[in-house]
Amino acid sequence: MNVVRQLVAVSGMNIRSIPARRGSSAVAVLGVAAVVGVFAAVLSMATGFQRTVTSAGSEDVAVVLRAGSTTELNSGLGIEQTRIVAGAPGVARGEDGTPLASSELYVVVDLPKKATNTPANVPLRGIEPSGLDVRDKVSLTAGRMFAPGRNEIVVGRGAQLQFAGLELGESVQFGQSSWEVVGVFEADGAVTESELWCDVRALQSAYRRGNTFQSVRVKLAGADGFEQLQTALAADPRLDVDVERETDYYAEQSRTLTQFIKWVGYPVSLLMGIGAVFGALNTMYSSVAARTREIATLRALGFGALPVAVSTLLESLLLALIGGVIGAAVTYAVFNGYTVSTLDGSTFSQVVFAFAVTPQLLVQGLVAALVIGFFGGLLPAIRAARLPVVTALRAL
């Protein structure tokens, strides 16, 4: 109990003396705040992108591509193949018995970004009328659905916010064809909102694709629908296709860019963290030097080395925690929900997504701040504990 009382007394004295050392203390706090801010901001980009892409998938939807294809861009299916897939076991059917399947075509078009007016690759997807039935998360929020066979498009809310020329009623030029914007759809912020949709037959005609498609999306019938579909398609000699759950497909699409962001973010944060540790070391060494007489007096009065060392370490942890909280708060206020677009290397098209500063990221940032505070205060704490009492008292 005597050690605890000494620890409380010395810690209180240290904390009360921080305003007298506001300059060096501010350096440590701001250094830690910058580390936590960069750490949370960079990783919130990766988290937001991953959430945007993966949230588009559904467990009860399957994506069928040509065997060996990694994306829709390098896939190709004939009309007979798509009909076989749509009629296969495991595919759900509507009330009228029609298979809930959509044969689709995916092309990339140029549109200027609103912020910079620079051209960007935007995905234009041709879908069949049943395309909306396959996608439960999509809802039309303005205008109407495109008419079959006509050069009309409905645009995702994310694409409309980021790219010019996509307001309701406007017309955009893609290649030799003009397309009218007749509707806007939302999908809970998923990657689907980065796309433009039109009738697949109109897109085939405009881009001279004949009766070819790139993928088939199907609604699965029941819990074992995926296994039934996969088995049936693998056994059919007329087909050479791969089948994935939509959730797995989008998870794979998000992996490359997410890992790249993390590979950049972690080293940058680590280097800044090392700098912050040295800043904390300088601050705490200055604190110990400024309190040499106080420490010597306390030791002469019978205070032990342990309370002095621990109190110095606690001061460093407190400064780091304050910096961590400031960095986390600023990052959350500035970046959470901030919408940007970036090029997805797997599809060579823009993906609109929002930064996601999650509670897990904030906790990780605060833990990083405490680690910086610990290592920044450890050596000064040892020095304070080992400070020769007689030598220090001569300075009185």
C-alpha positions as CSV (number, residue, x, y, z in Angstrom):
1,M,0.0,0.0,0.0
2,N,2.9,2.3,0.8
3,V,4.2,1.8,-2.8
4,V,0.7,2.5,-4.2
5,R,0.4,5.7,-2.2
6,Q,3.9,6.8,-3.4
7,L,3.0,6.0,-7.0
8,V,-0.3,8.0,-6.8
9,A,1.5,11.0,-5.2
10,V,4.4,11.1,-7.7
11,S,2.1,10.5,-10.7
12,G,-0.1,13.3,-9.6
13,M,2.9,15.6,-9.3
14,N,4.1,14.7,-12.8
15,I,0.8,15.3,-14.4
16,R,0.3,18.6,-12.7
17,S,3.7,19.7,-14.0
18,I,2.9,18.9,-17.7
19,P,1.7,22.5,-18.4
20,A,5.1,23.8,-17.4
21,R,6.5,21.6,-20.1
22,R,3.8,22.3,-22.7
23,G,6.2,22.7,-25.6
24,S,7.9,19.4,-25.4
25,S,4.7,17.6,-24.4
26,A,2.9,19.1,-27.4
27,V,5.5,17.7,-29.7
28,A,5.0,14.2,-28.3
29,V,1.2,14.5,-28.4
30,L,1.1,15.8,-32.0
31,G,3.6,13.1,-33.2
32,V,1.4,10.3,-31.8
33,A,-1.7,12.0,-33.2
34,A,-0.1,12.1,-36.7
35,V,0.8,8.4,-36.5
36,V,-2.7,7.4,-35.4
37,G,-4.2,9.7,-38.0
38,V,-2.2,8.3,-40.9
39,F,-2.7,4.7,-39.7
40,A,-6.5,5.0,-39.4
41,A,-6.9,7.0,-42.6
42,V,-4.9,4.6,-44.8
43,L,-6.4,1.5,-43.4
44,S,-9.9,3.0,-43.6
45,M,-9.4,3.3,-47.3
46,A,-8.7,-0.4,-47.5
47,T,-11.6,-1.2,-45.2
48,G,-14.0,1.0,-47.2
49,F,-13.0,-0.5,-50.5
50,Q,-13.2,-4.0,-49.3
51,R,-16.6,-3.4,-47.7
52,T,-17.9,-1.7,-50.8
53,V,-16.9,-4.6,-53.1
54,T,-17.8,-7.5,-50.8
55,S,-21.1,-6.1,-49.7
56,A,-22.4,-6.4,-53.3
57,G,-22.4,-10.2,-53.1
58,S,-25.1,-12.5,-51.9
59,E,-24.8,-16.1,-50.7
60,D,-27.9,-17.1,-52.7
61,V,-26.5,-15.8,-56.0
62,A,-23.9,-17.5,-58.2
63,V,-21.7,-16.1,-61.0
64,V,-20.9,-18.2,-64.0
65,L,-17.9,-17.4,-66.1
66,R,-15.9,-19.1,-68.8
67,A,-13.5,-21.6,-67.3
68,G,-10.2,-20.0,-66.3
69,S,-11.6,-16.4,-66.3
70,T,-10.7,-14.3,-63.3
71,T,-13.1,-11.4,-64.2
72,E,-16.0,-10.7,-66.5
73,L,-13.7,-8.8,-68.8
74,N,-11.8,-11.9,-69.9
75,S,-14.8,-14.2,-70.0
76,G,-16.9,-15.1,-72.9
77,L,-20.1,-17.2,-73.3
78,G,-22.3,-17.9,-76.3
79,I,-26.1,-17.6,-76.2
80,E,-26.7,-21.4,-76.1
81,Q,-24.3,-21.7,-73.1
82,T,-26.2,-19.0,-71.2
83,R,-29.5,-20.8,-71.9
84,I,-28.1,-24.1,-70.6
85,V,-26.9,-22.3,-67.4
86,A,-30.3,-20.6,-66.9
87,G,-32.2,-23.9,-67.2
88,A,-29.8,-25.9,-65.0
89,P,-30.8,-27.6,-61.7
90,G,-30.3,-25.4,-58.7
91,V,-31.5,-22.2,-60.4
92,A,-34.5,-20.5,-58.7
93,R,-37.6,-19.7,-60.7
94,G,-40.1,-16.9,-60.5
95,E,-43.8,-17.3,-60.0
96,D,-44.3,-17.8,-63.7
97,G,-41.7,-20.5,-63.9
98,T,-39.1,-18.3,-65.6
99,P,-35.5,-18.9,-64.4
100,L,-34.1,-16.1,-62.2
101,A,-31.0,-15.7,-64.3
102,S,-29.4,-12.7,-66.1
103,S,-27.0,-13.1,-69.0
104,E,-24.8,-10.0,-68.9
105,L,-22.2,-8.1,-70.9
106,Y,-19.6,-5.8,-69.3
107,V,-17.7,-3.0,-71.1
108,V,-15.7,0.0,-69.9
109,V,-16.6,3.5,-71.1
110,D,-15.0,7.0,-70.6
111,L,-16.6,9.7,-68.4
112,P,-15.0,12.8,-66.9
113,K,-14.7,13.0,-63.1
114,K,-16.6,15.9,-61.6
115,A,-13.8,16.9,-59.3
116,T,-11.0,17.0,-61.8
117,N,-12.7,16.8,-65.2
118,T,-10.2,14.0,-66.1
119,P,-11.4,11.0,-68.0
120,A,-12.1,7.8,-66.1
121,N,-13.0,4.2,-66.9
122,V,-16.6,3.5,-65.8
123,P,-18.3,0.1,-66.1
124,L,-21.3,-0.2,-68.3
125,R,-23.2,-3.4,-67.8
126,G,-25.8,-4.8,-70.0
127,I,-28.4,-7.0,-68.1
128,E,-31.5,-8.8,-69.0
129,P,-34.9,-7.8,-67.6
130,S,-34.5,-10.4,-64.8
131,G,-31.3,-8.7,-63.7
132,L,-33.1,-6.8,-60.9
133,D,-34.8,-10.0,-59.7
134,V,-31.4,-11.6,-59.2
135,R,-30.1,-8.6,-57.2
136,D,-32.1,-8.2,-54.0
137,K,-30.0,-5.3,-52.7
138,V,-30.7,-3.0,-55.6
139,S,-33.6,-0.5,-55.7
140,L,-34.6,2.2,-58.2
141,T,-34.7,5.5,-56.3
142,A,-35.4,8.0,-59.2
143,G,-36.8,7.8,-62.7
144,R,-37.6,4.5,-64.3
145,M,-36.0,1.3,-65.5
146,F,-34.6,1.3,-69.1
147,A,-36.8,0.1,-71.9
148,P,-35.7,-3.2,-73.6
149,G,-33.9,-2.6,-76.9
150,R,-33.5,1.2,-76.4
151,N,-30.3,3.1,-75.7
152,E,-31.2,4.0,-72.2
153,I,-29.2,3.6,-69.0
154,V,-29.9,3.6,-65.3
155,V,-26.9,4.8,-63.2
156,G,-25.7,3.9,-59.7
157,R,-25.9,6.6,-57.1
158,G,-22.1,6.4,-56.5
159,A,-21.3,6.8,-60.2
160,Q,-23.7,9.8,-60.4
161,L,-21.9,11.5,-57.5
162,Q,-18.4,11.1,-59.0
163,F,-18.8,11.4,-62.7
164,A,-20.2,14.1,-64.9
165,G,-23.1,13.8,-67.4
166,L,-25.2,11.3,-65.4
167,E,-28.0,13.5,-64.1
168,L,-31.5,12.3,-64.8
169,G,-32.6,13.2,-68.3
170,E,-29.1,13.9,-69.7
171,S,-27.6,12.1,-72.6
172,V,-24.0,10.7,-72.8
173,Q,-22.0,9.5,-75.8
174,F,-20.4,6.1,-75.7
175,G,-18.6,5.3,-79.0
176,Q,-21.0,5.9,-81.9
177,S,-24.2,5.8,-79.7
178,S,-26.0,8.3,-77.5
179,W,-27.5,7.0,-74.3
180,E,-30.2,8.7,-72.2
181,V,-30.1,8.6,-68.4
182,V,-33.6,7.5,-67.3
183,G,-33.1,6.2,-63.8
184,V,-30.9,6.1,-60.7
185,F,-30.5,3.1,-58.4
186,E,-28.9,2.4,-55.0
187,A,-27.4,-0.7,-53.5
188,D,-26.6,0.2,-49.9
189,G,-23.2,1.7,-51.0
190,A,-22.0,-1.6,-52.7
191,V,-19.7,-1.6,-55.7
192,T,-22.8,-2.1,-57.8
193,E,-23.5,1.7,-57.4
194,S,-20.3,2.4,-59.4
195,E,-21.9,0.9,-62.5
196,L,-24.2,2.0,-65.3
197,W,-26.8,-0.5,-66.5
198,C,-28.6,-0.9,-69.8
199,D,-30.4,-3.5,-71.8
200,V,-27.9,-6.2,-72.8
201,R,-29.4,-6.5,-76.3
202,A,-28.9,-2.8,-76.9
203,L,-25.3,-3.0,-75.6
204,Q,-24.6,-6.0,-77.9
205,S,-25.8,-4.0,-80.9
206,A,-24.0,-0.8,-80.0
207,Y,-20.7,-2.6,-79.5
208,R,-21.2,-5.3,-82.2
209,R,-20.9,-8.2,-79.8
210,G,-23.5,-10.4,-81.7
211,N,-25.1,-12.9,-79.3
212,T,-22.1,-13.2,-76.9
213,F,-22.1,-12.6,-73.2
214,Q,-19.5,-12.6,-70.5
215,S,-21.3,-13.9,-67.4
216,V,-24.5,-15.3,-66.1
217,R,-25.9,-14.4,-62.7
218,V,-28.4,-16.8,-61.2
219,K,-30.5,-16.9,-58.1
220,L,-30.0,-20.1,-56.3
221,A,-32.9,-22.4,-55.3
222,G,-32.6,-23.4,-51.6
223,A,-29.7,-24.2,-49.4
224,D,-28.2,-26.9,-51.7
225,G,-28.8,-24.9,-54.9
226,F,-25.2,-24.0,-55.4
227,E,-24.0,-27.6,-55.2
228,Q,-26.8,-28.7,-57.6
229,L,-25.8,-26.0,-60.1
230,Q,-22.1,-26.7,-59.8
231,T,-22.6,-30.5,-60.3
232,A,-24.9,-30.1,-63.2
233,L,-22.7,-27.6,-65.1
234,A,-19.6,-29.7,-64.5
235,A,-21.2,-32.8,-65.9
236,D,-22.5,-31.1,-69.0
237,P,-20.1,-31.7,-72.0
238,R,-21.5,-28.6,-73.8
239,L,-20.1,-26.3,-71.1
240,D,-16.6,-25.3,-69.9
241,V,-17.4,-22.9,-67.1
242,D,-16.5,-21.9,-63.5
243,V,-19.2,-21.3,-60.9
244,E,-18.7,-19.2,-57.8
245,R,-20.9,-17.8,-55.2
246,E,-21.2,-14.1,-55.7
247,T,-19.7,-13.4,-52.2
248,D,-16.6,-15.4,-53.1
249,Y,-16.3,-13.7,-56.5
250,Y,-16.4,-10.2,-55.1
251,A,-14.0,-11.1,-52.2
252,E,-11.5,-12.2,-54.8
253,Q,-11.9,-9.0,-56.8
254,S,-11.3,-6.9,-53.7
255,R,-8.2,-8.8,-52.5
256,T,-5.5,-7.3,-54.7
257,L,-6.2,-3.6,-54.1
258,T,-6.9,-4.1,-50.4
259,Q,-3.6,-5.9,-49.9
260,F,-1.8,-3.2,-51.8
261,I,-3.2,-0.5,-49.6
262,K,-2.2,-2.4,-46.5
263,W,1.3,-3.1,-47.8
264,V,1.7,0.7,-48.3
265,G,-0.1,1.7,-45.1
266,Y,1.6,-0.5,-42.5
267,P,5.2,0.5,-43.5
268,V,4.4,4.2,-43.6
269,S,2.7,4.0,-40.2
270,L,5.6,2.0,-38.8
271,L,8.2,4.6,-40.0
272,M,6.1,7.4,-38.5
273,G,5.7,5.4,-35.3
274,I,9.4,5.0,-35.0
275,G,9.7,8.8,-35.4
276,A,7.0,9.3,-32.8
277,V,8.9,7.0,-30.3
278,F,12.0,9.2,-30.6
279,G,9.8,12.2,-30.1
280,A,8.4,10.7,-27.0
281,L,11.9,9.7,-25.8
282,N,13.0,13.3,-26.2
283,T,10.0,14.6,-24.4
284,M,10.3,12.2,-21.4
285,Y,14.1,12.7,-21.1
286,S,13.4,16.4,-21.0
287,S,10.8,15.8,-18.3
288,V,13.2,13.8,-16.2
289,A,15.9,16.4,-16.6
290,A,13.5,19.2,-15.6
291,R,12.4,17.3,-12.5
292,T,15.9,16.1,-11.4
293,R,15.6,18.1,-8.2
294,E,12.1,17.0,-7.5
295,I,13.0,13.3,-8.0
296,A,16.1,13.7,-5.8
297,T,14.1,15.3,-3.0
298,L,11.4,12.6,-3.2
299,R,14.1,9.9,-3.1
300,A,15.7,11.6,-0.1
301,L,12.3,11.6,1.7
302,G,12.1,7.9,1.3
303,F,10.2,7.5,-2.0
304,G,11.3,4.3,-3.8
305,A,12.7,3.9,-7.3
306,L,9.7,1.9,-8.6
307,P,7.1,4.6,-8.0
308,V,9.3,7.1,-9.6
309,A,9.9,4.9,-12.7
310,V,6.3,3.9,-13.1
311,S,5.0,7.4,-12.7
312,T,7.4,8.5,-15.5
313,L,6.1,5.7,-17.7
314,L,2.5,6.6,-16.9
315,E,3.1,10.2,-17.9
316,S,4.5,9.0,-21.3
317,L,1.4,6.7,-21.7
318,L,-0.9,9.5,-20.8
319,L,0.6,11.9,-23.4
320,A,0.5,9.2,-26.0
321,L,-3.1,8.4,-25.2
322,I,-4.1,12.0,-25.6
323,G,-2.3,12.1,-28.9
324,G,-4.0,8.9,-30.0
325,V,-7.5,10.2,-29.1
326,I,-6.9,13.4,-31.0
327,G,-5.6,11.6,-34.0
328,A,-8.5,9.1,-34.0
329,A,-11.1,11.9,-33.5
330,V,-9.8,14.0,-36.3
331,T,-9.5,11.0,-38.7
332,Y,-13.1,9.9,-37.9
333,A,-14.4,13.4,-38.4
334,V,-12.6,14.1,-41.7
335,F,-12.5,10.7,-43.4
336,N,-15.3,8.5,-42.2
337,G,-17.9,8.3,-45.1
338,Y,-15.7,10.4,-47.4
339,T,-16.4,9.2,-51.0
340,V,-13.8,8.8,-53.6
341,S,-13.2,6.6,-56.7
342,T,-10.2,4.6,-57.6
343,L,-9.1,2.3,-60.4
344,D,-9.7,-1.4,-59.7
345,G,-6.9,-3.3,-61.4
346,S,-9.0,-6.5,-61.8
347,T,-11.6,-4.7,-64.0
348,F,-9.7,-1.7,-65.2
349,S,-12.6,0.5,-64.2
350,Q,-13.4,3.0,-61.4
351,V,-14.9,1.8,-58.2
352,V,-16.7,4.4,-56.0
353,F,-16.3,3.8,-52.3
354,A,-16.4,5.5,-49.0
355,F,-13.6,5.5,-46.4
356,A,-14.7,3.4,-43.4
357,V,-13.1,4.5,-40.1
358,T,-14.4,1.5,-38.0
359,P,-14.3,1.1,-34.2
360,Q,-11.8,-1.7,-34.8
361,L,-9.4,0.7,-36.6
362,L,-9.8,3.3,-33.9
363,V,-9.0,0.7,-31.2
364,Q,-5.9,-0.4,-33.2
365,G,-4.8,3.2,-33.5
366,L,-5.1,3.8,-29.7
367,V,-3.2,0.5,-29.0
368,A,-0.5,1.8,-31.4
369,A,-0.4,5.1,-29.5
370,L,0.1,3.3,-26.2
371,V,2.8,1.1,-27.6
372,I,4.6,4.3,-28.8
373,G,4.1,5.8,-25.3
374,F,5.4,2.7,-23.6
375,F,8.7,2.5,-25.6
376,G,9.0,6.3,-25.6
377,G,8.8,6.4,-21.8
378,L,10.6,3.2,-20.9
379,L,14.3,4.4,-21.0
380,P,13.5,7.7,-19.4
381,A,11.7,5.9,-16.6
382,I,14.7,3.6,-16.0
383,R,16.9,6.7,-15.9
384,A,14.7,8.4,-13.4
385,A,14.7,5.3,-11.2
386,R,18.5,5.1,-11.4
387,L,19.2,8.8,-10.9
388,P,21.9,9.1,-8.2
389,V,20.3,10.8,-5.2
390,V,23.5,12.4,-3.9
391,T,24.5,13.8,-7.3
392,A,21.0,15.2,-7.9
393,L,21.0,16.8,-4.4
394,R,24.2,18.7,-5.1
395,A,22.2,20.6,-7.7
396,L,19.8,21.9,-5.0
